[in-house]
Structure formats: C-alpha cells, structure tokens
Amino acid sequence: MRLTKQQARTITQTVSRLAGTGTAVYLFGSRLNDQAKGGDIDLFIESDIPLSLIHRAQIKMELESQLGIEPKQADFSAEFMSIVKAKQADEAGMIK
C-alpha cells in the first residue's frame, strides 16, 4: 500500500470526523501496487447513513487539504460503486 502511516491515519480520522464513527474506509486502485509510481488515491467509504453530494464534496476537499494533494489526486465513492471495484476494495481490505 503506497500510503504512509500518517496519510492513512489522516484519512481515517478525517472521514470519521466528517461522516461519523460508523464508517469504514477502503483503499483500492493503483495505490495498492507497491511497485507503481504516482496515481490518485481511490477510496471507498462505507457509511451507515447516506452521504449527500455536498457532504461527499466536503470530505473530498478536506482530505485534499489535509493530505496536501491536488484536487484530481483524490477520488472516492461513498454510495455507488461498481461490483468490480467493490470486490477489489473488499480484497484489499480496510485501511481503518
């Protein structure tokens, strides 16, 4: 996993603070490949409550700010995700 412990901690703390403690955060995509370089941060956020578009945008902007990354380097799905990506995220495991 190409996230530092501090980045993983920042992600889980930020998501828990903004989306509630009943959330799980999964990393998927290119950041799972330790041999690759670069890549955006793909997150799947599983929540007990539906997250509005504004709420999801707030989480995304906060993560970009906290992690010091460009807006196009963070991507996440809070409610809708393809079966393939959900399976990939499930196989990758939670970062929380």
C-alpha positions as CSV (number, residue, x, y, z in Angstrom):
1,M,0.0,0.0,0.0
2,R,1.5,3.3,-1.1
3,L,0.3,5.5,1.7
4,T,2.3,6.5,4.7
5,K,1.0,5.6,8.2
6,Q,0.4,9.3,8.7
7,Q,-1.6,9.6,5.5
8,A,-3.7,6.5,6.4
9,R,-4.3,7.9,9.9
10,T,-5.3,11.3,8.4
11,I,-7.7,9.7,6.0
12,T,-9.5,7.6,8.7
13,Q,-9.6,10.4,11.2
14,T,-11.0,12.9,8.7
15,V,-13.6,10.5,7.4
16,S,-14.7,9.5,10.9
17,R,-15.0,13.1,11.9
18,L,-17.0,14.2,8.9
19,A,-19.0,11.1,8.1
20,G,-19.4,9.6,11.6
21,T,-17.7,6.8,13.5
22,G,-19.8,4.1,11.8
23,T,-17.7,4.3,8.6
24,A,-15.2,2.0,7.0
25,V,-12.6,3.3,4.6
26,Y,-11.2,1.1,1.8
27,L,-8.2,1.9,-0.5
28,F,-8.4,0.5,-4.0
29,G,-6.8,1.1,-7.3
30,S,-3.2,1.8,-8.3
31,R,-2.0,2.7,-4.7
32,L,-2.3,-0.9,-3.8
33,N,0.6,-1.7,-6.1
34,D,3.8,-1.1,-4.2
35,Q,5.8,-1.3,-7.4
36,A,3.9,1.5,-9.2
37,K,4.6,5.2,-9.1
38,G,2.2,8.1,-8.7
39,G,-1.5,7.6,-9.0
40,D,-4.5,9.1,-7.3
41,I,-5.9,8.0,-4.0
42,D,-9.0,5.9,-4.6
43,L,-11.2,5.5,-1.5
44,F,-14.4,3.6,-0.9
45,I,-16.3,5.0,2.1
46,E,-18.9,2.7,3.6
47,S,-21.3,4.5,5.9
48,D,-24.4,3.6,7.9
49,I,-26.1,6.7,6.7
50,P,-26.4,8.0,3.1
51,L,-23.9,10.9,2.4
52,S,-25.2,13.8,0.4
53,L,-23.3,15.1,-2.6
54,I,-22.4,18.2,-0.6
55,H,-21.2,16.0,2.3
56,R,-19.1,13.9,0.0
57,A,-17.6,17.1,-1.6
58,Q,-16.7,18.4,1.9
59,I,-14.9,15.1,2.7
60,K,-13.0,15.2,-0.6
61,M,-12.0,18.9,-0.1
62,E,-10.9,18.2,3.5
63,L,-8.8,15.2,2.5
64,E,-7.2,17.2,-0.3
65,S,-6.3,19.9,2.1
66,Q,-5.1,17.6,4.9
67,L,-3.0,15.5,2.6
68,G,-1.7,18.4,0.6
69,I,-2.7,16.9,-2.7
70,E,-4.1,18.3,-6.0
71,P,-7.8,18.0,-6.4
72,K,-7.6,15.4,-9.1
73,Q,-5.4,13.1,-7.0
74,A,-8.2,12.1,-4.6
75,D,-11.3,10.1,-5.7
76,F,-13.8,8.3,-3.7
77,S,-17.2,6.6,-3.8
78,A,-19.5,6.9,-0.9
79,E,-22.6,5.1,-2.0
80,F,-22.4,3.9,-5.6
81,M,-19.6,1.7,-6.7
82,S,-19.4,-1.0,-9.5
83,I,-19.3,-4.6,-8.4
84,V,-15.8,-5.0,-9.7
85,K,-14.4,-2.1,-7.7
86,A,-16.3,-3.2,-4.6
87,K,-14.8,-6.7,-4.9
88,Q,-11.3,-5.1,-5.4
89,A,-11.8,-2.9,-2.4
90,D,-13.0,-5.9,-0.3
91,E,-10.0,-7.9,-1.3
92,A,-7.7,-5.0,-0.5
93,G,-9.1,-4.6,3.0
94,M,-9.8,-1.7,5.1
95,I,-7.2,0.9,5.9
96,K,-9.0,1.7,9.1
